């Protein structure tokens, strides 16, 4: 059983920055891809970014490319989501998630096994 604990988030003005963190604990956590998802009121959940445990390759939702960055250090824990140039449309509850994988790279459209508790990000003036 993997546990994910999120931190960060809050209220920021348009154009500002925030950093989210996702700390994993449990056996074999380094064999999991980590992704960030978000869900805005009245909208479906969407995958924002993911990082592969195999080679640290990353993948991003088109609307956040160049503004968001997912990363982790050599210990692979925690995983960060640095969010820059934030827009009101980025307002949502953000969740980190983990998916066990032996080979290959992360995919946002796949089902993820474990989820963090969620954290609110509000971009407003």
PyMOL commands that set and color helices and strands:
alter all, ss='L'
color gray80, all
select helices_A, chain A and resi 29-31+62-64+88-90
alter helices_A, ss='H'
color red, helices_A
select strands_A, chain A and resi 3-8+10-12+18-25+32-39+46-51+58-60+68-72+79-83+92-100+114-115+119-123
alter strands_A, ss='S'
color yellow, strands_A
deselect
rebuild
show_as cartoon
